């Protein structure tokens, strides 16, 4: 009789159950234009969300303009140790709610898993997700948007 040791099931990458997003106004979410359509930037950790929010807000206060949102994204290297956000809010999302929001607004999602920094650069590492739905879903969504404007 031979003893067979089962192989572990390979793990596939899964999105976390919650992500954090940045907002300069209630209906204005931080996106990057890396693909064919804008991508919402969701951070796996609250600390990473605040780290990027502080850099974006400080840049705005110093230069009176938001950073150009594209790739590569250059973030200011210096942030004061005790900085309190006044222009950017961090919102926590359940994953399914964020996926629905992205899908219903024809947006993709970037999940930032890690941030690496050195003296003058910040690199965001993560994964990109595309969401699609049926034509009927988008027809219903566009009709809903049109009815809001009337």
C-alpha positions in Angstrom: 0.0 0.0 0.0 1.4 3.4 -1.0 0.9 6.5 1.0 0.1 9.5 -1.1 0.5 13.0 0.3 -2.0 15.4 -1.2 -0.6 18.4 -2.9 -1.8 21.8 -1.5 -4.4 23.5 -3.6 -2.7 26.4 -5.5 -3.9 29.7 -4.2 -5.2 32.2 -6.6 -5.0 35.9 -5.9 -8.1 37.3 -4.3 -9.1 40.8 -3.6 -9.4 41.8 0.0 -12.9 42.0 1.6 -12.5 45.8 1.9 -10.6 48.5 0.2 -10.0 52.2 0.9 -10.5 55.0 -1.6 -9.6 58.7 -1.7 -12.2 61.4 -2.4 -11.7 65.2 -2.8 -15.5 65.6 -2.7 -18.3 63.2 -1.9 -18.8 62.2 -5.6 -15.2 62.6 -6.7 -13.0 59.5 -6.4 -9.3 59.2 -7.1 -8.7 57.4 -10.4 -5.7 56.7 -12.7 -5.9 56.5 -16.4 -3.7 53.5 -17.0 -5.9 51.5 -19.4 -8.6 52.2 -21.9 -10.8 53.7 -19.2 -10.3 55.3 -15.8 -9.5 53.0 -12.9 -10.5 53.6 -9.3 -7.6 53.3 -7.0 -8.3 51.2 -3.9 -5.8 50.7 -1.2 -5.6 47.4 0.7 -4.5 49.2 3.9 -5.8 52.3 5.6 -2.1 53.4 6.2 -1.3 53.3 2.5 -4.5 55.2 1.7 -3.5 58.0 4.1 0.1 58.0 2.9 -1.0 58.7 -0.7 -3.7 61.2 0.4 -1.2 63.2 2.4 1.2 63.4 -0.6 -1.6 64.4 -3.0 -3.0 67.1 -0.6 0.4 68.6 0.2 1.2 68.8 -3.4 -2.0 70.6 -4.1 -1.4 73.1 -1.2 2.1 73.8 -2.4 1.5 74.0 -6.1 -2.2 75.0 -6.2 -3.0 72.1 -8.6 -3.7 68.4 -8.3 -1.0 66.0 -9.6 -1.3 64.8 -13.1 -3.0 61.4 -12.8 -1.3 59.0 -15.1 1.5 56.6 -15.2 4.0 57.1 -13.8 2.5 58.9 -10.8 5.1 61.0 -9.1 4.4 61.7 -5.5 6.3 64.3 -3.4 8.9 62.6 -1.3 8.5 64.7 1.9 5.6 64.7 4.2 5.6 66.3 7.7 5.3 63.8 10.5 2.1 65.2 11.9 -0.2 66.1 9.0 -3.9 66.1 9.2 -6.0 65.8 6.0 -8.3 68.7 5.3 -9.2 68.3 1.6 -9.2 64.6 1.0 -11.4 62.0 2.7 -10.6 58.3 2.9 -13.6 56.0 2.5 -13.8 52.3 3.4 -15.7 50.0 1.0 -16.9 46.5 1.2 -15.5 44.8 -1.9 -18.8 43.9 -3.5 -20.1 47.5 -3.1 -16.9 48.9 -4.7 -17.1 46.4 -7.6 -20.7 47.3 -8.2 -19.9 51.1 -8.2 -17.0 50.5 -10.7 -19.2 48.4 -13.0 -22.1 50.7 -12.9 -19.9 53.7 -13.7 -17.8 52.0 -16.4 -14.6 52.1 -14.3 -11.8 49.6 -13.7 -10.2 49.0 -10.3 -6.6 49.1 -9.2 -5.9 47.4 -5.9 -2.7 48.9 -4.3 -1.1 46.1 -2.4 2.2 47.7 -1.5 4.0 51.1 -1.6 7.8 51.3 -1.8 9.6 54.5 -1.3 13.1 55.9 -1.3 14.4 59.4 -1.1 12.5 60.9 -4.0 10.1 58.3 -5.4 7.1 56.3 -4.4 6.1 53.2 -6.3 2.6 51.7 -6.1 2.4 48.0 -6.6 -0.9 46.1 -7.1 -3.3 44.6 -9.5 -5.7 45.9 -12.1 -9.3 44.5 -12.5 -11.8 45.0 -15.3 -15.5 44.7 -14.7 -18.2 44.3 -17.3 -21.9 43.7 -17.4 -24.6 42.9 -19.9 -25.8 45.5 -22.4 -29.2 45.4 -20.5 -27.4 46.4 -17.3 -25.8 49.4 -18.9 -29.1 50.4 -20.7 -30.8 50.3 -17.3 -28.0 52.3 -15.7 -28.0 55.0 -18.4 -31.7 55.3 -18.1 -31.3 55.8 -14.4 -28.7 58.5 -14.9 -30.9 60.3 -17.4 -33.9 60.2 -15.1 -31.8 61.9 -12.4 -31.1 64.9 -14.6 -34.8 65.6 -15.2 
